Amino acid sequence: MFSQKDEIQIKERGSKLDEVRNQVEKFRKGFPFLKVEEAATVGHGIIGVADEEVKEYGDHYDQKVQNGIIPLKFVPASGAASRMFKSLYEALEECKKDSDPKTALAKNSSARDFLVNKERFAFFADLKNQIDESGAENTCVSWIDYLLNEKGLNYGSLPKGLLKFHKYEDSERTPFEEHLVEGASYGKDNEDISRIHFTVSPEHKKAFEELLGNIRERYEEHTGVRFDISFSVQKPSTDVIAVDPENEPFREQDGSLLFRPGGHGALIENLNDLNADVIFIKNIDNVVPDRLKPITVEYKKTLAGILLKYQEKLFFYQKLLNERHPAGLESGFMAEAANFLENSLNTRPPASQYYTEKEELYQYLKEKYNRPVRVCGMVKNEGEPGGGPFWALNPDHTISLQIVESSQIDPDSVQQQKILKHSTHFNPVDLVCGIKNYKGEKYDLTQYTDPATGFISRKSKDGRDLKAQELPGLWNGAMSNWITLFVEVPVETFNPVKTVVDLLREQHL
């Protein structure tokens, strides 16, 4: 399959030959569907938080910060904004075909909404200046063309983090800036240092750094914190080989192998390089103006407080299981630890496994207690696409809470589809993670993934069809073997921007 020249290319990328062979094999065999047992609901896998508990958990987190724990915010920000403007690209193509813009835009409601409301966007002044300076005609085509393409703002080629989302009395803000302000509210330590890590694409890293250099002083003065901002790019070693329709390695015109980014699941490597006691994870486009930030900040602290509360008891069991010989542990302790694991940490043992022997139960508990922890906010499902919270069967036959995408569930299984339809909540990517054990030692996060998860998509390059493969998603298969807690959070904390007209929603104006 691979020549000596191929093997050299693979090695130079930092990949391993066996891993690349396994990737090709996955193309040939496909990925198995994940079996879901039932939907997680409030009171049955999802923790409902009473109003008075929100403050209690938040206060607990604040106290722990004052006592010295180090928080950090992790923001995946490498995604291009091109999909935000899909309707505008389509409108531009139609306008090129039809000399009458009204006819060309007749069936494109998103493009019409953009044009009718263009003055309301935070980037309007910049766009108008570009058109005025160019001397271009003030037409529908010009507004779209100068927004998307290099002659103007070039928004179609930039990442979302660098686009102007929100308008204030004296300025406009990008999502990058909004994350700084938000992170300063709940992600600072007891020395008022706010640590935020952004994963970015290599070609845009310099632009993010330049923006930070221009705004750092202003936002440090505005928030009263010092920012410790870092960036990383997806590692080339996590790229996945592409294959042709016959599942043979896809080759470039010069005969070299083609590798493609493995999706956001590859970011588990970036997360693994960080060191903090509490790590907040949130997508770059899920931001709001200052007037709506309080509820987001409140529930971020709530999730962190829940993590820390559960860790206290988790660490108690972890310490005894790690430091005591099983013979020295009373049966009552073992039963208590097994009960907490199943009913509070949401990990059920295999149905056929009763652990009649004390040594067997001890080994099982020790393994399951020594894992990273994540607390995931869940919002009520109001029709948004994406993953949701389920009880799912794991490769070791345990049952635990998982964030499952609809594409991971067998579409031909009536029983599985029925469970999917009973899902009540949606994953907004609102996570708080604990990546250390009771000694403060970091886990190797790459050891807690499920390599059997992932998916295959069809693409093309240079006019030739190919098949691409994405690694287990960051909050799906990449965190499959984490201890998982789901918590219901208000839908007001979820305000993503998937299309440009989403910026016309009340939450973003």
Backbone hydrogen bonds, N-H to C=O, Kabsch-Sander energy under -0.5 kcal/mol:
donor,donor_aa,acceptor,acceptor_aa,energy
7,E,3,S,-2.3
8,I,4,Q,-1.8
9,Q,5,K,-2.0
10,I,6,D,-2.7
11,K,7,E,-2.2
12,E,8,I,-2.5
13,R,9,Q,-1.3
14,G,11,K,-1.4
15,S,10,I,-1.8
20,V,16,K,-2.1
21,R,17,L,-2.3
22,N,18,D,-2.2
23,Q,19,E,-1.9
24,V,20,V,-1.9
25,E,21,R,-2.1
26,K,22,N,-1.9
27,F,23,Q,-1.5
28,R,24,V,-1.6
29,K,25,E,-2.4
30,G,26,K,-2.9
34,L,408,Q,-2.7
36,V,34,L,-0.7
37,E,391,W,-3.2
38,E,391,W,-1.3
40,A,389,P,-1.9
41,T,44,H,-1.7
43,G,46,I,-2.9
44,H,41,T,-2.5
46,I,41,T,-2.0
47,I,486,F,-3.2
50,A,48,G,-0.6
53,E,50,A,-0.7
54,V,50,A,-1.5
55,K,51,D,-1.0
56,E,52,E,-1.4
57,Y,53,E,-3.0
58,G,54,V,-2.0
59,D,55,K,-3.0
60,H,56,E,-2.0
61,Y,57,Y,-2.2
62,D,58,G,-2.5
63,Q,59,D,-2.4
64,K,60,H,-2.1
65,V,61,Y,-2.2
66,Q,62,D,-2.3
67,N,63,Q,-1.6
68,G,65,V,-1.6
69,I,64,K,-2.0
72,L,278,V,-2.0
73,K,195,R,-2.2
74,F,280,F,-3.8
75,V,73,K,-0.5
75,V,197,H,-3.1
77,A,75,V,-0.6
77,A,199,T,-2.4
81,A,158,L,-2.5
84,M,81,A,-1.7
85,F,81,A,-0.7
85,F,82,S,-1.2
86,K,83,R,-1.2
89,Y,85,F,-2.5
90,E,86,K,-2.2
91,A,87,S,-2.0
92,L,88,L,-2.4
93,E,89,Y,-2.0
94,E,90,E,-2.1
95,C,91,A,-2.5
96,K,92,L,-1.4
97,K,93,E,-1.1
98,D,94,E,-1.8
103,T,100,D,-0.6
104,A,100,D,-2.0
105,L,101,P,-2.4
106,A,103,T,-0.9
108,N,105,L,-1.5
109,S,107,K,-0.8
112,R,108,N,-2.0
113,D,109,S,-2.6
114,F,110,S,-2.2
115,L,111,A,-2.3
116,V,112,R,-2.8
117,N,113,D,-1.8
118,K,115,L,-0.8
120,R,117,N,-2.4
121,F,118,K,-1.3
124,F,121,F,-1.6
127,L,123,F,-2.4
128,K,124,F,-3.0
129,N,125,A,-2.2
130,Q,126,D,-2.0
131,I,127,L,-2.1
132,D,128,K,-3.0
133,E,129,N,-2.8
134,S,130,Q,-1.5
135,G,131,I,-1.2
136,A,131,I,-1.1
139,T,137,E,-1.8
143,W,139,T,-2.2
144,I,140,C,-1.8
145,D,141,V,-3.1
146,Y,142,S,-2.9
147,L,143,W,-0.8
148,L,144,I,-2.2
149,N,145,D,-2.4
152,G,149,N,-2.2
153,L,146,Y,-3.0
154,N,146,Y,-0.5
154,N,149,N,-1.4
155,Y,147,L,-2.5
156,G,148,L,-1.2
157,S,154,N,-1.7
158,L,154,N,-0.5
158,L,155,Y,-0.7
160,K,79,G,-1.3
162,L,159,P,-1.8
163,L,160,K,-1.9
165,F,163,L,-0.7
165,F,173,R,-2.4
166,H,173,R,-1.9
168,Y,171,S,-3.4
173,R,166,H,-2.7
176,F,161,G,-1.6
178,E,174,T,-2.2
179,H,175,P,-2.4
180,L,176,F,-1.3
181,V,177,E,-2.1
182,E,178,E,-2.7
183,G,179,H,-2.7
184,A,180,L,-1.8
185,S,181,V,-0.6
185,S,182,E,-1.3
186,Y,182,E,-1.0
187,G,183,G,-3.0
189,D,193,I,-1.9
190,N,65,V,-0.5
192,D,189,D,-1.8
194,S,192,D,-0.5
194,S,226,R,-2.8
195,R,187,G,-1.0
195,R,193,I,-0.6
196,I,194,S,-0.6
196,I,228,D,-1.7
197,H,73,K,-3.5
198,F,230,S,-2.6
199,T,75,V,-1.9
200,V,198,F,-0.6
200,V,232,S,-2.7
204,H,201,S,-1.7
205,K,201,S,-0.9
205,K,202,P,-0.7
208,F,204,H,-2.0
209,E,205,K,-2.3
210,E,206,K,-2.4
211,L,207,A,-2.3
212,L,208,F,-2.6
213,G,209,E,-2.3
214,N,210,E,-1.7
215,I,211,L,-1.5
216,R,212,L,-2.5
219,Y,215,I,-2.4
220,E,216,R,-2.4
221,E,217,E,-2.0
222,H,218,R,-2.0
223,T,219,Y,-2.4
224,G,220,E,-1.9
225,V,220,E,-0.5
226,R,192,D,-2.6
228,D,194,S,-2.9
229,I,227,F,-0.6
230,S,196,I,-2.2
232,S,198,F,-1.8
238,T,235,K,-2.1
239,D,236,P,-1.7
240,V,260,R,-3.3
242,A,258,L,-2.6
243,V,467,K,-1.9
244,D,248,E,-3.1
247,N,244,D,-2.7
250,F,242,A,-2.5
252,E,256,S,-3.1
255,G,252,E,-2.0
258,L,250,F,-1.7
259,F,257,L,-0.6
260,R,240,V,-2.9
266,A,263,G,-1.9
267,L,264,H,-1.5
268,I,265,G,-1.5
269,E,266,A,-1.7
271,L,267,L,-2.8
272,N,268,I,-1.9
273,D,269,E,-0.7
273,D,270,N,-0.9
274,L,271,L,-1.5
277,D,70,I,-2.3
278,V,70,I,-1.6
279,I,433,C,-2.3
280,F,72,L,-2.9
280,F,278,V,-0.5
281,I,431,L,-2.9
282,K,74,F,-1.6
283,N,429,V,-0.7
284,I,76,P,-1.2
286,N,283,N,-1.1
287,V,285,D,-1.4
287,V,495,N,-0.6
292,L,289,P,-1.7
293,K,290,D,-1.4
296,T,292,L,-0.6
296,T,293,K,-0.5
297,V,293,K,-2.6
298,E,294,P,-2.6
299,Y,295,I,-2.1
300,K,296,T,-2.0
301,K,297,V,-2.1
302,T,298,E,-1.6
303,L,299,Y,-2.5
304,A,300,K,-2.0
305,G,301,K,-2.6
306,I,302,T,-2.4
307,L,303,L,-2.3
308,L,304,A,-2.4
309,K,305,G,-2.3
310,Y,306,I,-2.5
311,Q,307,L,-2.3
312,E,308,L,-1.5
313,K,309,K,-1.0
314,L,310,Y,-2.6
315,F,311,Q,-3.5
316,F,312,E,-1.2
317,Y,313,K,-2.0
318,Q,314,L,-2.7
319,K,315,F,-2.7
320,L,316,F,-1.6
321,L,317,Y,-2.5
322,N,318,Q,-2.0
323,E,319,K,-2.1
324,R,320,L,-2.0
328,G,325,H,-2.1
329,L,326,P,-1.5
330,E,328,G,-0.5
334,M,330,E,-1.9
335,A,331,S,-2.4
336,E,332,G,-2.1
337,A,333,F,-2.8
338,A,334,M,-2.4
339,N,335,A,-2.1
340,F,336,E,-2.3
341,L,337,A,-2.2
342,E,338,A,-2.0
343,N,339,N,-3.0
344,S,340,F,-1.9
345,L,340,F,-1.9
347,T,341,L,-2.0
348,R,399,I,-3.3
353,Q,350,P,-1.8
354,Y,352,S,-0.6
361,L,357,E,-2.0
362,Y,358,K,-2.6
363,Q,359,E,-2.3
364,Y,360,E,-2.1
365,L,361,L,-2.8
366,K,362,Y,-2.7
367,E,363,Q,-2.0
368,K,364,Y,-2.3
369,Y,365,L,-2.2
370,N,366,K,-1.2
371,R,369,Y,-1.4
373,V,434,G,-2.4
374,R,483,I,-2.6
375,V,432,V,-2.8
376,C,374,R,-0.5
376,C,485,L,-3.2
377,G,375,V,-0.5
377,G,430,D,-3.3
378,M,487,V,-2.8
379,V,426,F,-2.0
381,N,424,T,-2.6
382,E,380,K,-0.5
388,G,404,V,-2.2
390,F,402,Q,-2.5
391,W,38,E,-3.0
392,A,390,F,-0.6
392,A,400,S,-2.9
393,L,35,K,-2.7
394,N,398,T,-2.9
397,H,394,N,-2.3
399,I,348,R,-1.8
400,S,392,A,-2.0
401,L,346,N,-0.8
402,Q,390,F,-2.8
404,V,388,G,-2.8
404,V,402,Q,-0.7
408,Q,405,E,-1.8
409,I,406,S,-1.5
413,S,410,D,-1.1
414,V,412,D,-0.7
417,Q,413,S,-2.5
418,K,414,V,-1.9
419,I,415,Q,-1.6
420,L,416,Q,-2.1
421,K,417,Q,-2.0
422,H,418,K,-0.8
422,H,419,I,-0.9
423,S,420,L,-1.5
424,T,40,A,-0.5
426,F,379,V,-3.0
427,N,387,G,-2.8
431,L,281,I,-1.9
432,V,375,V,-2.1
433,C,279,I,-3.0
434,G,373,V,-3.1
435,I,433,C,-0.5
437,N,441,E,-2.3
440,G,437,N,-2.1
443,Y,435,I,-2.6
445,L,443,Y,-1.1
447,Q,444,D,-2.1
448,Y,445,L,-1.6
449,T,446,T,-0.5
450,D,477,G,-2.0
453,T,450,D,-2.0
455,F,470,E,-1.1
457,S,468,A,-2.5
459,K,466,L,-2.5
461,K,464,R,-2.6
464,R,461,K,-2.0
466,L,459,K,-2.4
467,K,243,V,-3.0
468,A,457,S,-3.2
470,E,455,F,-2.6
471,L,262,G,-2.8
476,N,473,G,-1.0
478,A,473,G,-2.8
479,M,476,N,-1.2
480,S,477,G,-1.3
481,N,448,Y,-2.3
482,W,479,M,-1.7
483,I,372,P,-2.9
484,T,345,L,-0.6
485,L,374,R,-2.3
486,F,45,G,-0.7
487,V,376,C,-2.5
488,E,47,I,-2.6
489,V,378,M,-2.8
493,T,490,P,-2.0
494,F,491,V,-1.9
495,N,493,T,-0.6
498,K,496,P,-0.6
500,V,84,M,-2.1
502,D,499,T,-1.6
503,L,500,V,-1.5
504,L,501,V,-1.8
505,R,502,D,-1.7
508,H,505,R,-2.0
509,L,505,R,-0.5
509,L,506,E,-1.1
